[in-house]
Amino acid sequence: MTLGASVGGCTSAALSSGGATFDAAELSTNPTLLVATTRKPVNGARAKPWYGSERAARLNVARAKLTPPSGGRFSLNAVGLDDWRLDAIEPTSQIGDLYAEPGGTRDVLIYVHGFNQTFENAALDAARISEGIRFRGETMVFSWPSKASLLDYGYDRESAMWSRDALDQVLTGLMASPITGRIHIVAHSVGTMLTMEALRQICARQPAAGDRIGAVVFASPDIDLDVFTSSVARVGPLAGKITVVTATNDRALALSGFLAGGITRVGAAEKAKLEQLGLRVIDASAQGWGFINHDLFLSNAKVRQVIRRAIDGRPPVDGA
């Protein structure tokens, strides 16, 4: 399906007027971000940069205190001069302690970042996604050790794969909590690779675990197409919940494919090939007007609405 068809009639006005599902993001009114990271803390995570690029001996979980952009028609945010801010990190001992206020069931949105990201940038991107899709529930960032340098792609890929067991641990821990409702995942670039590996492990161990997963959105996935095809075959019915956002003009993936010996990356693959795997595929090529076009899920409102539709479980429109 084309992006225009998938979001036809789904406007910003609809996001603000369609009932509880489309209210303001919960993170905006309760700006506490859940954190799970395989990065090593810097100075006890008491101040910037909070968590660095080195690999930690164990999974770290915490709550991050944020300040959202100021609201209002005449605010700095309205003219693009205000943004989310990370103010403090409060470490916790285990995944079950992340929920600040036990109560009814809570859906969770997990963001898994891609290549060349600091911890703080990844955390703030998680907040921007949650705000952009008006998510009602808990928002989490899963951050793996990236060097945050264009010259360290190899280290980043290895660190991402090294973190797959930790993401498995996070997902399993959330599923074990009676407070957790559906778990939605948005993964970007190299982060899609470790996410797919973690889901494959979970489904192999607990075939029914996929029932707890809501939407899985792979934005510009930097994964070998052959490896991805094999993994999709292993996750069973969960494959039907996967949405892949592609762009043929994604120059970051073109470079990645070149470095990988010419093997096609999933985010730049032919739409028909991915649809044959039983996936929902969104071609966002026409939405990219920049030089790189690798972060459209953050910069483009129509792509964000695709994520919103996937989370709501709404089918494509216009018969697509």
Secondary structure, 3 states (H helix, E strand, C coil): CEHHHHCCCCCHHHHCCCCHHHCCCHHHHCCEEEEEEEEEECHHHCCCCCEEEEEEEEEEEEEEEEECCCCCCCCCHHHCCCCCEEEEEEEECCHHHCCCCCCCCEEEEEEECCCCCCHHHHHHHHHHHHHHCCCCCEEEEEECCCCCCCCCHHHHHHHHHHCHHHHHHHHHHHHHCCCEEEEEEEEECCHHHHHHHHHHHHHHHCHHHHHHEEEEEEECCCCEHHHHHHHHHHCHHHHHHEEEEECCCCHHHHHHHHHCCCCCEHHHCCHHHHHCCCCEEEECHHHCCCCCCCCHHHHCHHHHHHHHHHHHCCCCCCCC
